[in-house]
């Protein structure tokens, strides 16, 4: 699975100005709603589901990265948003460090294998120092898209 298959361009915020985990999640959900891939009437339900998942265990896996995610019964297509917070926010990450890069994933509950593929695609790139560094340096949606394209093309076997 390629990152460009799941990331919604209009849901990329290279200058996310959130000051908390919950605010960042809400802002990324709002991006997906504005991009018309999520229904605004379900906004609070999506946010609550993701925060509930976070309470079971932080998705801040270290190195300044978090991947909040949830499988949800009310969507049919896996979708994802990206937020880059230059100042960093407390995401209760495993290494105790602030999070700068957030990949929020919402996938259909009835397609768990697709969810796992998306998580694998995201983690395979976020585990690379160079990818994380370039993502943090991106100042525009187009720069993030270019990085995603380059990442996808360098991993044609995925």
N, C-alpha and C positions, 0 to 999 in steps of 0.2 A: 504494500500500500504506500502510495506517495503522499507527502505532506500536502501538496497542492490539490489532492483529491478530497481532502477533508477540511482544510483551512479556508474560511470564508474571507475573501479579500477585504470586504467592508467591515469585517469584525477584527481587524488588526489595528491595535493602538500602540504605535511605537513610542508614545509619550504618555503612558498611563499615569495619572496623577492621584492614584489611590493612596490612602494612608494606613489602610488595614486590609487584612485578608478578606473580610466580608464585603468591604467596599469594592475591592478589586473584582471579586466574583460578580457582584451586582453590576459593575460597569461593563464587564465583558458580556454578561447576559444581555444588557441593554444594547450592546453593539450587535449581537446576533438578532435581537428583535428589530432594530433599525434596518438590518440587512434583509429583513423579512424571511428569516429561516426559522425563527421561533415566534410563537403567538404571544402577544403582549398580555393577554388575559391570564396566561400561565406563568408570568414572570416570577411572582412570589413562590410558586410551587417549585420552579426550577432552582431558584436560589436556596430555598429551604432544603431541597434534596441534596444539593452539592455541599452545603454547610453540614448537614447531617453526616454525609460521607466523610468530611474533614474531621468531624469529632471522633469518628472511629479510628482515625489515624491520619496524621498529616500527609498531604501529597507533596509537601516540600521535601524533595529527596536529597537536597544538598547542592552545593556548587551554585547557589543563587537561582535555583530553578524549582518551580512547582507545576504540577500537572493535576489540578482539580478536575475530577471527572465523575460522571454518574451515568448509569443505565436508566433510561426513563421510558415508561410505557406509552407516553403521549407523543412520541416522535417516530417518524418512519425512516429518517435518513441521518446517519452519523454526521455531526457537525462540530466544528472547533473554532475557537477564537484565540488570538494571541495578544497579550499585553506585555509591554516592556516598561518597567518602572525604574527609571534611572537612579532614584534615591534609595530604592529598596524598601521592602515592607516586611514586617514580622509575619511569617506564615507558619510559625511553629515548626520550622524545617528541622530535619533530623540532625543536621550539623550545627543548629543554633544560629546560623547566619541569615541575614536578610535575603529575601527573594527579589530578583530583578526581572526574571523572565517567567511568564505564566502562560501555559498552554491549557485552555479550558476545553474539555471534551464532553459532549453529550451524545450518547448513542442509544439506539433503540434497544429496549429491554429484551426484545425477542431475537436479537442478533448478537449474542455474546462473543462469537468468534470474530466478528467485525470490530468489536470493542477492543479485543486483545490485539488484533492486527494494528489498529490505530495507536494503541499504547506502545507497542513495539516500535513502530515507525518513529514516533515522537521521541521515545527514550534513546533509540539508536543514534539520533542526531544530538539530542541534549547531553549525551554522555561525552561528546567531543568538545574539548576545550576551545578549538577554533570556531566551531559553530556558535557556542555560547558567547564568545567574545565578539564575533561579528554581529550577532543578534543585538547585543547590548549597545553596540556602536551605531546601529541603524537609526536614522532620524526621520524616515518616512515610510509609509506603507509600501511604496515601490521598492525601497531598499530591502525591506523584509521579504517581499515577494521574490526579488532577485536572489536573495540568500536561500529561500525555500526551493527555487528552481535549480540552483546550483547543487544544493544538498540532494534533491531528488535525482538529478542526472549523474551524480557521483555514486549513486547506489542503485544502479539499474537492476541488480539482482533481487532487490526486495520485492 
